[in-house]
Amino acid sequence: MGNDRDNRGQYQKQHTDSDVLAAVREHEPAATSEVAAELGIARQSADYRLRNLREEERVESKKIGASLVWFAPAESVDK
């Protein structure tokens, strides 16, 4: 088992939700690939994290053409 897994074999998060939110704010409106590049993670990992934050209403998304972009709601509170 590598260092990136916990004692149950689950992958550990390398970045906090605050890190992900900061990456969104840095590139707002942010493409998933921009968030991934900012954090140094795979696009699929960034997409997973962003969708979870959207479910928690901590980020919002909008489809522009064929792209999905992410942004922090105006009243967003960093939890």
Residue pairs with C-beta under 8 A, 6 or more apart in sequence:
1 9
4 11
4 12
4 14
5 11
5 12
6 12
14 39
14 41
15 39
15 41
15 49
17 49
17 53
17 58
17 78
17 79
18 78
19 39
20 35
20 39
20 46
20 49
20 50
20 53
21 53
21 58
21 59
21 72
21 76
21 78
23 30
23 34
23 35
23 38
23 39
24 30
24 35
24 50
24 59
24 70
24 71
24 72
25 72
26 38
27 34
27 35
27 38
28 70
28 71
28 72
29 62
29 64
29 69
29 70
29 71
30 69
30 70
30 71
31 67
31 68
31 69
31 70
32 43
32 46
32 47
32 50
32 68
32 70
33 43
33 46
35 46
35 49
35 50
35 70
36 42
36 43
36 45
36 46
36 47
39 46
50 59
50 61
50 70
53 59
54 60
54 61
54 70
56 79
57 73
58 72
58 73
58 76
58 79
59 70
59 71
59 72
59 73
59 76
60 70
60 71
60 72
60 73
61 68
61 69
61 70
61 71
62 68
62 69
62 71
63 69
